Amino acid sequence: MNEEIQGKINQLSTIEHNIQQFAAQKQQFQSQLVEVESAEKELETAKEAHKIIGNIMVSCDKETLQKELKEKKEMLNLRLESFDKQESKMKEKAQELQKEVMDAMKEKKE
């Protein structure tokens, strides 16, 4: 196998590893988003609001906490959108490299 093909295979392997890491990070953000949405829902009917800071829970203003949750939700949604775009680009690049490697290997056999 020539160096060019080997380089593309190595690059493809790196991209696939990065895609796996992106998927794990994306899953963490999705989990956080579910938690925030659940907290928002619970807060709608709650009479009192509490917030965990470090290892303690403190009472806080319900409206302030709702605002914080809304901002956190927006930030998580933006991050997820960004992850989706980057993941799509990496998958496209991986498909291109895979096609190039396969074509190069077919040419070598012929």
C-alpha positions in Angstrom: 0.0 0.0 0.0 1.5 3.3 -0.9 2.0 6.2 1.5 -0.8 8.3 0.1 -3.4 5.6 0.7 -2.0 4.9 4.1 -2.2 8.6 5.0 -5.8 8.7 3.9 -6.6 5.6 6.0 -5.0 7.2 9.0 -6.9 10.4 8.4 -10.1 8.4 8.1 -9.4 6.6 11.4 -8.8 9.9 13.1 -12.0 11.4 11.8 -14.0 8.4 12.9 -12.5 8.6 16.3 -13.5 12.3 16.5 -17.0 11.5 15.4 -17.3 9.0 18.3 -16.1 11.7 20.7 -18.6 14.2 19.3 -21.4 11.7 19.7 -20.5 11.2 23.4 -20.3 14.9 24.0 -23.5 15.5 22.1 -25.2 12.8 24.3 -24.1 14.7 27.4 -25.6 17.9 26.2 -28.8 16.2 25.2 -29.0 14.7 28.7 -28.4 18.2 30.3 -31.1 19.6 28.0 -33.6 16.9 29.2 -32.7 17.8 32.8 -33.3 21.5 32.2 -36.6 20.9 30.4 -37.7 18.6 33.3 -36.7 21.3 35.9 -38.6 23.9 33.9 -41.7 21.7 33.9 -41.5 21.1 37.7 -40.9 24.8 38.3 -44.2 25.7 36.6 -46.2 24.2 39.4 -43.8 24.7 42.3 -44.6 27.1 45.1 -41.0 27.5 46.1 -37.8 27.3 44.1 -34.5 25.9 45.2 -31.1 25.8 43.4 -28.1 23.6 44.0 -24.9 25.5 44.3 -21.9 23.2 44.9 -22.9 20.8 47.6 -25.8 22.9 49.1 -29.3 23.7 48.1 -30.5 27.3 48.6 -33.8 28.9 48.2 -34.1 31.3 45.3 -36.6 33.5 43.4 -38.7 31.4 41.1 -38.6 33.9 38.2 -34.9 34.2 38.4 -34.5 30.5 38.3 -36.8 30.2 35.3 -34.8 32.8 33.5 -31.5 31.0 34.3 -33.0 27.7 33.0 -34.3 29.3 29.8 -30.8 30.8 29.2 -29.2 27.4 29.9 -31.6 25.7 27.5 -30.9 28.2 24.7 -27.1 27.7 25.2 -27.5 23.9 25.1 -29.6 24.1 22.0 -27.0 26.3 20.3 -24.3 23.8 21.3 -26.3 20.9 20.0 -26.8 22.7 16.7 -23.1 23.4 16.4 -22.3 19.7 17.2 -24.8 18.6 14.5 -23.1 20.8 11.9 -19.6 19.8 12.8 -20.6 16.1 13.0 -22.2 16.3 9.5 -19.0 17.9 8.1 -16.9 15.2 9.6 -19.1 12.5 8.3 -19.0 14.0 4.8 -15.2 14.2 4.9 -15.1 10.6 6.2 -17.3 9.4 3.3 -15.1 11.3 0.8 -11.9 9.7 2.2 -13.4 6.3 2.3 -14.4 6.6 -1.4 -10.9 7.9 -2.3 -9.3 4.9 -0.5 -11.6 2.4 -2.1 -11.1 3.9 -5.5 -7.3 3.9 -5.0 -7.3 0.3 -3.8 -9.5 -0.8 -6.8 -7.0 0.9 -9.2 -4.1 -0.9 -7.5 -5.8 -4.3 -8.0 -6.3 -3.6 -11.7 
